[in-house]
């Protein structure tokens, strides 16, 4: 450990870290436990960021720590050249617990890398090269993932993108559903835009539709109930693959182990990362046997793929989620949180909408409830006020105006109530100035 103090740590980081990163807050971390973090000055924070929906088992869960320490003391790296027990155990768990007929897994290191692999798999399996994704989506910042990402603020400086990628409207009923009779009519229309892209925009060479079951960076957008089942039906009708990007929603985050299970939708390909290994960098994509068997040796590879350290952390993560009932806890505590948030929405004019599932929570900040006018500035003020009260949250949304809460799935009802007390204090203070 270095002897740098708080100011030195910030100064060195600011000087030498590439300025591509963003969103840093005035907080120098020291340690964490469960749903709490402490800074180097001893200040305690309730953490509703969780590394951006990563530490689902809580900070420094003893079982995960023990698994990582044991594996480090044994051996750390092998590449795919050699068989090893941690990878075999994880492969079997994924095949048994993933939705539908997903069977075969390729391991990588991150969500964006998982999406890139899914793109290659879809191309190989179909012989086609074009993709449909959603406006408001986020799939990563590598070239293929950026081409799928439907938010220009993340991608505009890196045009031109890989050709053959088309976006259909986001199933965001709060923002775009006002001209429809109800959510189901809107959901049907939004899904049917796949037909429109194929007919008018594409070269009739669509390999797959790639969709986040709940858009994360797009603002915690939960689609209408009929949307994903109908979208899957259209994919089957058009003979194209359905790819579920579960990077942010997987591993129990939404109150199901995988978010697509809320709608009984079975993907042909699925990506995962974030919560899979409780903070150890890891990502993967899976395919059904029919899809996966189209890949030949050396079609895809990565040096660190399936490394025993990450696999050991992931195995421990699965164990903790099952043994401690974290999926059910996410559903129960999430329902309690939404009851409180709905009451807050009624009490404060700057809260336009609250939405999500489980512990994947979004609070949309507006200047006008009737017009839904978004306010990034007010959302920034709310986040500053929560920080001052010892609550860490993040912002997301296409307008940057959604307060996102993704705490560890191990959070208790009392801890969530404490988080919401601090959030409401922040909202109350900011509301008086607007």
C-alpha positions in Angstrom: 0.0 0.0 0.0 1.2 3.5 -0.8 1.4 6.3 1.8 -0.6 8.7 -0.4 -3.2 10.8 1.5 -6.6 11.7 0.2 -5.5 14.8 -1.7 -2.5 13.0 -3.2 -4.6 10.1 -4.4 -7.0 12.5 -6.2 -4.1 14.6 -7.6 -2.2 11.6 -9.0 -5.4 10.0 -10.4 -6.4 13.3 -12.1 -3.0 13.8 -13.6 -2.3 10.3 -15.0 -5.7 8.7 -15.6 -6.8 9.0 -19.2 -9.6 11.7 -19.4 -11.9 9.3 -21.3 -13.5 8.3 -17.9 -16.3 10.4 -16.4 -18.6 10.7 -13.5 -16.0 10.7 -10.7 -17.3 12.0 -7.4 -15.4 13.6 -4.6 -15.0 10.4 -2.7 -11.8 8.4 -2.0 -12.7 4.9 -1.0 -11.1 2.9 1.8 -13.2 -0.2 2.3 -16.7 -1.7 2.0 -19.0 -4.2 3.7 -22.4 -5.3 2.6 -24.4 -2.3 1.4 -22.0 0.2 2.9 -18.7 2.0 1.9 -16.3 4.0 3.9 -14.0 6.7 2.6 -10.4 7.4 3.8 -11.7 10.0 6.2 -13.9 7.5 8.0 -17.2 8.7 6.5 -19.8 6.0 6.0 -22.1 5.8 2.9 -25.0 3.7 1.9 -24.2 2.4 -1.5 -27.0 2.3 -4.1 -24.5 2.2 -7.0 -22.8 -1.1 -6.2 -20.1 -0.6 -8.8 -22.9 0.0 -11.3 -25.0 -3.1 -10.5 -21.9 -5.3 -10.0 -21.5 -6.3 -6.3 -24.9 -8.1 -6.1 -23.7 -10.1 -3.1 -22.5 -7.0 -1.3 -19.1 -5.5 -0.8 -16.5 -8.1 0.4 -18.8 -11.0 1.0 -16.8 -13.4 3.1 -17.6 -16.4 0.9 -16.5 -14.6 -2.3 -13.4 -13.3 -0.5 -12.5 -16.8 0.7 -13.0 -18.3 -2.8 -10.8 -15.6 -4.5 -8.0 -15.9 -1.9 -8.0 -19.7 -2.1 -7.8 -19.6 -5.9 -5.0 -17.0 -5.9 -3.0 -19.2 -3.6 -3.6 -22.2 -5.9 -3.2 -20.8 -9.4 -4.5 -17.7 -11.2 -4.3 -18.1 -14.9 -4.4 -21.0 -17.4 -6.0 -19.7 -20.6 -8.3 -22.0 -22.5 -5.4 -24.4 -23.2 -6.1 -26.5 -20.1 -9.1 -27.9 -18.3 -9.8 -26.8 -14.7 -12.4 -27.4 -12.1 -13.6 -23.8 -11.5 -14.5 -23.4 -15.1 -16.2 -26.8 -15.4 -18.3 -26.1 -12.3 -19.4 -22.7 -13.7 -20.2 -24.1 -17.2 -22.5 -26.6 -15.6 -24.2 -24.1 -13.4 -24.8 -21.7 -16.3 -26.3 -24.5 -18.5 -28.6 -25.6 -15.6 -29.8 -22.1 -14.5 -30.0 -20.0 -17.7 -33.3 -19.5 -19.4 -34.6 -21.7 -22.1 -32.2 -23.9 -24.1 -29.1 -21.9 -23.6 -26.3 -24.4 -23.1 -22.8 -23.3 -24.4 -20.7 -20.5 -22.9 -17.8 -18.4 -24.0 -16.0 -16.5 -21.2 -14.4 -13.1 -21.6 -13.7 -10.1 -19.4 -16.4 -7.5 -19.7 -19.9 -6.7 -20.9 -18.7 -5.0 -24.1 -16.5 -8.0 -24.9 -19.5 -10.3 -24.3 -21.6 -8.2 -26.8 -18.8 -8.3 -29.4 -18.7 -12.1 -29.0 -22.5 -12.3 -29.4 -22.3 -10.3 -32.6 -19.8 -12.8 -34.0 -21.8 -15.8 -32.9 -25.0 -14.4 -34.5 -23.2 -13.7 -37.7 -21.7 -17.2 -37.8 -24.9 -19.0 -36.9 -27.1 -17.2 -39.5 -24.7 -16.3 -42.3 -26.1 -12.7 -42.1 -24.4 -9.5 -41.1 -27.0 -6.9 -40.0 -28.5 -6.2 -36.6 -31.5 -4.4 -35.1 -31.2 -2.8 -31.6 -33.2 -0.2 -29.8 -32.9 3.6 -29.4 -32.0 4.4 -25.9 -30.0 1.2 -25.6 -26.5 0.7 -24.3 -24.4 -2.2 -25.2 -20.8 -1.0 -24.7 -18.1 1.3 -26.0 -16.2 -1.1 -28.3 -16.8 -0.8 -32.1 -19.4 -3.5 -32.5 -21.2 -2.7 -29.3 -21.2 1.1 -30.1 -22.9 0.3 -33.4 -25.7 -1.3 -31.5 -25.9 1.4 -28.8 -28.9 3.7 -29.5 -27.6 6.8 -27.7 -25.7 9.2 -29.8 -24.1 10.9 -26.8 -21.9 7.8 -26.3 -21.1 7.2 -29.9 -21.1 10.4 -32.0 -17.4 11.2 -31.9 -16.5 7.8 -33.3 -18.5 7.7 -36.5 -18.6 6.0 -38.9 -19.8 2.9 -37.1 -19.7 -0.7 -38.3 -22.4 -0.8 -41.1 -25.6 -2.8 -41.0 -26.9 -1.7 -37.6 -30.4 -0.3 -37.3 -32.4 1.1 -34.3 -36.1 0.8 -33.6 -37.9 2.9 -31.0 -37.4 2.4 -27.3 -40.4 0.7 -25.6 -40.4 3.7 -23.2 -44.1 4.2 -22.6 -43.6 7.2 -20.2 -41.8 9.1 -22.9 -43.3 8.0 -26.2 -46.6 6.3 -25.5 -48.9 9.3 -25.3 -50.5 8.8 -28.7 -51.5 5.2 -28.0 -54.6 3.9 -26.3 -52.6 1.8 -23.7 -49.3 0.2 -23.0 -50.1 -3.0 -24.9 -51.0 -1.1 -28.1 -47.7 0.8 -27.7 -45.8 -2.3 -27.0 -47.2 -4.1 -30.1 -46.4 -1.1 -32.3 -42.8 -0.8 -30.9 -42.1 -4.5 -31.6 -43.6 -4.3 -35.1 -41.0 -1.8 -36.1 -38.7 -4.8 -36.7 -40.8 -5.5 -39.8 -40.5 -1.9 -40.9 -36.7 -2.0 -40.7 -36.5 -5.2 -42.6 -38.8 -3.9 -45.3 -37.5 -0.4 -45.7 -34.0 -0.1 -44.3 -32.1 -3.3 -44.3 -30.5 -5.3 -47.1 -32.7 -8.2 -46.0 -29.7 -9.6 -44.2 -30.7 -9.3 -40.5 -28.9 -11.8 -38.2 -30.5 -10.8 -34.9 -32.4 -8.4 -32.7 -30.3 -7.3 -29.7 -32.3 -6.1 -26.7 -31.8 -5.3 -23.0 -34.9 -6.7 -21.3 -34.9 -3.6 -19.2 -32.9 -0.7 -20.6 -30.3 0.4 -18.0 -28.3 3.4 -19.2 -31.4 4.4 -21.2 -33.2 5.1 -17.9 -34.4 1.9 -16.3 -37.0 1.4 -19.0 -39.3 -1.5 -18.3 -41.2 -2.5 -21.5 -44.9 -3.1 -21.7 -45.9 -6.6 -20.7 -46.5 -7.8 -24.2 -43.4 -6.3 -25.8 -40.7 -8.9 -25.3 -42.9 -11.9 -26.0 -44.2 -10.3 -29.2 -40.6 -9.2 -30.2 -39.5 -12.8 -29.8 -42.5 -14.0 -31.9 -41.5 -11.6 -34.6 -37.9 -12.8 -34.5 -39.1 -16.4 -35.1 -41.4 -15.3 -37.8 -38.6 -13.4 -39.6 -36.1 -16.3 -38.9 -33.7 -14.1 -37.0 -32.1 -14.6 -33.6 -33.2 -13.0 -30.4 -30.2 -11.8 -28.3 -30.8 -10.8 -24.7 -28.2 -8.4 -23.2 -28.4 -9.3 -19.5 -25.2 -7.5 -18.6 -26.9 -5.1 -16.2 -30.1 -7.1 -15.4 -28.7 -10.6 -14.8 -27.8 -12.5 -11.6 -30.9 -11.6 -9.7 -30.9 -7.9 -10.1 -34.6 -7.6 -11.1 -36.1 -10.2 -8.8 -35.6 -13.1 -11.2 -32.2 -14.7 -11.9 -32.4 -13.3 -15.4 -34.8 -10.5 -16.4 -36.2 -12.2 -19.5 -37.8 -14.7 -17.1 -40.3 -12.0 -16.1 -41.8 -12.5 -19.5 -41.0 -16.2 -20.1 -38.9 -15.3 -23.1 -36.2 -17.7 -24.2 -33.2 -16.1 -25.9 -31.1 -17.7 -28.7 -28.0 -15.9 -27.3 -27.5 -14.1 -24.0 -24.7 -11.8 -22.7 -23.7 -11.4 -19.0 -21.2 -9.5 -17.0 -21.3 -7.1 -14.0 -22.9 -9.1 -11.2 -21.6 -12.5 -12.4 -18.5 -12.5 -10.2 -19.1 -9.9 -7.4 -16.6 -7.4 -8.8 -13.9 -9.6 -10.3 -13.8 -8.6 -14.0 -15.8 -11.1 -16.0 -18.1 -11.4 -18.9 -19.6 -14.1 -21.0 -22.0 -14.9 -23.8 -24.1 -18.1 -24.2 -25.9 -19.7 -27.0 -28.3 -22.6 -27.6 -26.6 -25.8 -28.8 -28.0 -25.2 -32.3 -26.5 -21.7 -32.5 -23.2 -22.5 -30.7 -22.3 -25.5 -32.8 -21.8 -23.3 -35.8 -18.6 -21.9 -34.3 -15.3 -23.6 -35.3 -12.1 -23.7 -33.2 -10.3 -20.4 -33.3 -13.4 -18.5 -34.4 -13.1 -16.6 -31.1 -10.5 -16.4 -28.3 -9.2 -14.4 -25.5 -6.2 -14.9 -23.3 -8.0 -14.4 -20.0 -11.2 -16.2 -20.9 -12.4 -18.6 -18.3 -9.5 -17.8 -16.0 -9.8 -19.8 -12.7 -9.8 -16.7 -10.5 -12.9 -15.2 -12.1 -14.6 -18.6 -12.4 -14.0 -19.2 -8.6 -15.5 -15.8 -7.8 -18.5 -16.5 -10.1 -19.1 -19.9 -8.5 -19.0 -18.4 -5.1 -21.4 -15.7 -6.3 -23.9 -18.3 -7.5 -23.6 -20.1 -4.2 -24.3 -16.9 -2.1 -27.2 -15.9 -4.3 -28.8 -19.3 -3.8 -27.9 -19.9 -0.1 -29.0 -16.4 1.0 -32.1 -16.2 -1.2 -30.9 -13.0 -2.8 -33.2 -13.2 -5.8 -36.3 -13.3 -3.6 -34.8 -10.6 -1.4 -34.3 -8.3 -4.4 -38.0 -8.9 -5.3 -39.3 -8.3 -1.8 -37.2 -5.3 -0.9 -37.7 -3.9 -4.4 -41.5 -4.0 -3.9 -41.2 -2.3 -0.6 -39.1 0.4 -2.2 -41.5 1.0 -5.0 -44.4 1.5 -2.6 -42.4 4.2 -0.8 -41.2 5.8 -4.1 -44.8 5.9 -5.5 -45.7 7.9 -2.4 -42.8 10.2 -3.0 -43.9 10.7 -6.6 -47.2 11.9 -5.4 -45.6 14.3 -2.9 -42.9 15.9 -5.1 -43.5 17.6 -8.4 -39.9 17.0 -9.6 -40.5 13.2 -9.6 -42.2 12.4 -12.9 -42.0 8.6 -12.9 -40.6 5.7 -10.8 -40.0 2.4 -12.5 -38.0 -0.8 -12.5 -38.1 -4.3 -11.2 -36.5 -5.7 -8.1 -33.5 -3.7 -7.1 -33.1 -2.1 -10.6 -34.7 1.2 -9.8 -35.1 4.4 -11.7 -36.6 7.8 -10.5 -37.2 10.2 -13.4 -36.6 13.9 -12.6 -38.7 16.4 -14.5 -39.5 20.1 -14.5 -43.2 19.5 -15.3 -45.2 16.4 -14.5 -47.8 17.1 -17.2 -45.3 17.6 -20.1 -42.7 15.2 -18.7 -40.0 17.8 -19.5 -36.7 16.2 -18.3 -34.2 18.0 -16.2 -30.6 16.8 -16.0 -29.7 19.8 -13.9 -32.2 19.0 -11.2 -31.2 15.4 -11.3 -27.6 16.5 -10.7 -28.7 18.5 -7.7 -30.5 15.5 -6.3 -27.4 13.4 -6.6 -25.3 16.0 -4.9 -27.7 16.2 -2.1 -27.8 12.4 -1.6 -24.0 12.4 -1.5 -24.1 15.0 1.2 -26.5 12.8 3.2 -24.3 9.7 2.9 -26.2 8.0 0.0 -24.5 7.1 -3.2 -26.6 7.0 -6.4 -25.9 7.3 -10.1 -27.6 9.0 -13.0 -28.7 7.5 -16.3 -31.3 8.0 -19.0 -31.1 9.5 -22.5 -31.6 12.9 -20.9 -29.3 12.2 -17.9 -32.3 12.9 -15.6 -33.0 9.5 -14.0 -31.7 8.7 -10.6 -30.6 5.1 -10.6 -30.5 2.9 -7.6 -28.9 -0.5 -7.9 -27.9 -1.5 -4.4 -26.4 -4.9 -3.4 -29.1 -7.7 -3.5 -28.2 -8.5 0.1 -29.6 -5.2 1.3 -32.1 -5.4 4.2 -35.5 -3.7 4.3 -34.2 -1.4 7.1 -31.2 -0.4 5.0 -33.4 0.3 2.0 -35.7 2.4 4.2 -32.7 4.3 5.3 -31.6 4.9 1.7 -35.0 6.2 0.8 -35.1 8.5 3.8 -31.9 10.0 2.6 -33.2 10.2 -1.0 -36.4 11.9 0.1 -34.4 14.4 2.2 -32.4 15.2 -1.0 -35.6 15.5 -3.1 -37.3 17.7 -0.5 -34.4 20.1 -0.4 -34.0 20.3 -4.1 -37.7 20.7 -4.7 -37.8 23.9 -2.6 -35.4 25.5 -5.1 -37.4 24.5 -8.1 
